[in-house]
Structures are given as structure tokens and as C-alpha cells.
Amino acid sequence: MTPRTLHVAQILWPAFLVAAVMEMVVFAWVDPGQLRFGRWHPDANTAYSLAFLVFWGLVTVASAISHWLMKQPIDPRDAGLAHRMET
């Protein structure tokens, strides 16, 4: 497995699990049969699927941004600041 593949898996798998939990929490309170978007009245399976994909996408983006920020090099001039933040 390449490092890039590992990084993608480290982002997508936890995002998938969090999206599944979000799906359960949201639809514990929201009846998908009552959803309407203008004239469009999606059936329950469509609402579940679209909501899951939106949740997964949002959590993936948040995780990817966090992963990207963790990989950024520390400026040597800021090394003292980084050390003070760790203690």
C-alpha cells in the first residue's frame, strides 16, 4: 500500500463511520417521507442516500483539511512557538 493510498483510507474510512452516525441521529428526528424541496418530493431511500453522501462529503472535506494542515512544515523561525504550544 502506498503512503497516498493509506492517507486516503485514513480520511475516508473515519468519515464514512461519522457519516453513518450522523445519518442515524438526523433521521431519528426527521421523517424522510415529509421532506420536500420545492416541487421535488424524494422517496425515503433517495433522502437517506443523498443525506449520507452529503454527510460523508462534508466530513471527508473536514478530515482532508485537518490532514493537510498536519502535514505542513513548521517554519524554523516558529520552532520556539511550536515548542511552547506543546508544553
C-alpha positions in Angstrom: 0.0 0.0 0.0 1.4 3.4 -1.0 1.5 6.3 1.5 -1.0 8.1 -0.6 -3.5 5.2 -0.5 -3.0 4.9 3.2 -3.7 8.7 3.6 -6.9 8.4 1.5 -8.1 5.4 3.6 -7.3 7.3 6.8 -9.5 10.1 5.7 -12.4 8.2 4.0 -13.0 5.4 6.5 -13.5 7.5 9.6 -15.5 10.0 7.6 -17.7 7.1 6.4 -18.3 6.0 10.0 -19.1 9.5 11.2 -21.5 10.0 8.3 -23.3 6.8 9.3 -23.7 8.0 12.8 -24.9 11.4 11.6 -27.4 9.7 9.4 -28.8 7.8 12.3 -29.0 10.8 14.5 -30.6 13.1 11.9 -33.2 10.6 10.8 -34.1 9.8 14.3 -35.8 13.2 14.3 -36.5 13.8 10.7 -39.1 11.8 8.8 -37.7 11.4 5.2 -41.3 11.0 3.9 -42.1 14.6 4.8 -39.1 16.2 3.0 -39.9 18.5 0.1 -37.5 20.6 -1.9 -39.7 22.9 -4.0 -41.8 20.6 -6.2 -39.5 17.6 -5.6 -40.7 15.1 -3.1 -37.9 12.4 -2.8 -38.8 9.0 -1.6 -37.3 7.8 1.7 -34.4 5.8 0.1 -33.4 8.8 -2.0 -33.4 11.1 1.0 -31.3 8.6 3.1 -28.8 8.1 0.2 -28.4 11.8 -0.6 -28.1 12.8 3.1 -25.5 10.1 3.7 -23.5 11.3 0.7 -23.7 14.9 1.8 -22.6 14.0 5.3 -19.8 11.8 4.0 -18.6 14.5 1.7 -18.6 17.2 4.4 -16.8 15.1 7.0 -14.3 14.0 4.3 -13.5 17.6 3.4 -13.1 18.5 7.1 -10.8 15.5 7.6 -8.8 16.2 4.5 -8.2 19.8 5.6 -7.1 18.6 9.0 -4.8 16.0 7.4 -3.3 18.7 5.1 -2.7 21.1 7.9 -0.9 18.4 9.9 1.5 17.8 7.0 2.5 21.4 6.6 6.2 22.0 7.6 6.9 24.2 10.6 8.8 27.3 9.8 12.2 27.1 11.7 11.6 30.7 12.9 8.4 29.4 14.6 10.1 26.4 16.3 10.1 28.2 19.7 6.4 28.9 19.4 5.7 25.3 18.4 7.7 24.0 21.4 5.9 26.4 23.8 2.5 25.2 22.4 3.4 21.5 23.1 4.2 22.1 26.8 
